[in-house]
């Protein structure tokens, strides 16, 4: 993952079920090679709090419009991600999201009206 994060490529990245984990997502989020990344398929990445915090702190992933975190995380760790304002599609399929977590996500000010 570190080698991929150091390269330049298209605005779409599919790393679904590569089990890169939080360390791989941290490398991706820290890379400056992704300023135009609009689609991130990261389902099955097994993100923990460290990986979600890295996504939230990333200044390189602010152009995302599509985010697939299916089978990857818990809803509560998503609430602080700053790039939700541009999202038009969010896939959280297969995550353990409680009713309380779903309400919190829907009420989040980070979601544009089309997702809320």
C-alpha positions in Angstrom: 0.0 0.0 0.0 2.8 2.4 0.7 4.2 2.0 -2.8 0.7 2.7 -4.2 0.3 5.8 -2.0 3.6 7.1 -3.5 2.4 6.8 -7.1 0.1 8.9 -9.3 -2.9 7.4 -11.0 -6.6 7.9 -12.0 -9.1 9.6 -9.7 -10.7 6.2 -8.9 -9.0 3.7 -6.5 -10.4 0.3 -5.8 -8.7 -1.5 -2.9 -11.8 -3.6 -1.9 -11.0 -6.6 0.3 -7.3 -6.2 0.1 -7.1 -6.3 3.9 -4.9 -3.3 4.0 -6.1 -2.4 7.5 -5.6 0.8 9.3 -1.9 1.0 8.5 -2.6 0.9 4.8 -5.3 3.5 5.0 -3.0 5.7 7.1 -0.4 5.5 4.3 -3.1 6.4 1.7 -4.4 9.3 3.8 -0.9 10.7 4.4 0.0 10.6 0.7 0.0 13.8 -1.2 -0.6 11.9 -4.5 -4.4 11.8 -4.2 -5.6 15.4 -4.5 -8.0 14.5 -7.3 -9.2 11.2 -5.9 -13.0 11.2 -6.3 -13.9 7.5 -5.9 -12.5 5.4 -3.1 -13.6 1.7 -2.9 -12.2 0.6 0.4 -14.8 -2.1 1.4 -13.4 -4.9 3.6 -10.5 -2.8 4.7 -11.0 -3.6 8.4 -10.5 -0.1 9.6 -10.0 0.6 13.2 -10.1 4.0 14.9 -6.6 4.8 13.8 -7.5 4.3 10.1 -10.7 6.4 10.5 -8.8 9.1 12.2 -6.2 9.2 9.4 -9.0 9.5 6.9 -10.5 12.4 8.9 -7.2 14.2 9.2 -6.2 13.8 5.5 -5.9 16.9 3.4 -5.4 14.8 0.3 -8.8 13.1 0.2 -11.0 16.2 0.1 -12.3 15.6 -3.4 -14.1 12.4 -2.7 -17.6 12.1 -4.1 -17.9 8.3 -3.7 -16.8 6.3 -0.7 -17.3 2.6 -0.2 -16.5 1.5 3.4 -18.7 -1.6 3.3 -17.6 -4.3 5.8 -15.0 -1.9 7.1 -15.9 0.2 10.1 -18.3 1.3 12.7 -20.6 4.3 12.1 -19.6 6.3 15.1 -16.0 6.6 13.8 -17.4 8.2 10.5 -19.0 11.2 12.1 -15.9 13.4 12.2 -14.8 12.9 8.6 -14.6 16.3 6.9 -14.9 15.3 3.3 -18.6 14.3 3.6 -19.7 17.7 2.2 -18.8 16.5 -1.4 -20.1 12.9 -1.1 -22.9 11.9 -3.4 -22.6 8.2 -2.6 -21.7 6.4 0.6 -21.7 2.6 0.9 -21.8 1.3 4.5 -23.2 -2.2 3.7 -22.2 -4.9 6.1 -21.1 -2.6 8.9 -22.4 -3.1 12.4 -24.5 0.1 12.6 -26.9 0.3 15.4 -30.2 2.2 15.2 -28.6 4.9 17.3 -25.6 5.1 15.0 -27.8 5.4 11.9 -29.7 8.3 13.5 -26.4 10.0 14.4 -25.1 9.6 10.8 -28.4 10.9 9.3 -28.3 13.9 11.6 -24.6 14.7 10.9 -23.9 18.1 9.5 -21.3 16.6 7.3 -23.8 15.0 5.0 -25.2 17.0 2.1 -29.0 17.2 2.0 -29.1 14.5 -0.8 -27.6 11.9 1.6 -29.2 12.9 4.9 
